[in-house]
Amino acid sequence: MPDPNAGLPPRYLRTPEAARFLGLSGRTLEKHRTYGTGPTYRKLGGRVVYAVDDLKAWVDRGAKTSTSDPGIGTVSPAKRQRPIPYAGKERR
């Protein structure tokens, strides 16, 4: 059976729709956007939109098969992340 969406442009969701798709609150998705821990988004004028494929890819980063599985990545919580310590010589 052919894919009914084949050939159509990607579907974009606004923040409330994307949050429902992910099972999160809109506020949590906004925090992820602010802290850089969330899915890729686009700005169209003043509007923030998310491609469904980007939402799925973000969720898939946290896929695991067991509690001991390190997985392929992590989905960070919606909070400020610690800066990476500077590994080079001390700057003056």
Residue pairs with C-beta under 8 A, 6 or more apart in sequence:
5 11
10 51
10 52
10 53
11 51
11 52
12 42
12 49
12 50
12 51
12 52
13 21
13 49
13 50
13 52
13 55
14 47
14 48
14 49
14 50
15 26
15 29
15 30
15 48
15 50
16 26
18 29
18 39
18 50
18 55
19 25
19 26
19 28
19 29
21 52
21 55
22 29
22 55
22 59
28 78
29 38
29 78
31 38
31 78
31 79
32 38
32 39
32 78
33 41
33 48
35 78
35 79
35 80
35 81
36 81
37 75
37 76
37 77
37 78
37 79
37 81
38 58
38 78
39 50
39 54
39 55
39 57
39 58
40 50
40 51
40 54
40 57
40 58
41 48
41 49
41 50
41 54
42 48
42 49
42 50
42 51
43 49
58 75
59 75
60 72
61 71
61 72
61 73
61 74
61 75
62 71
62 73
62 74
62 75
63 71
63 72
64 70
64 71
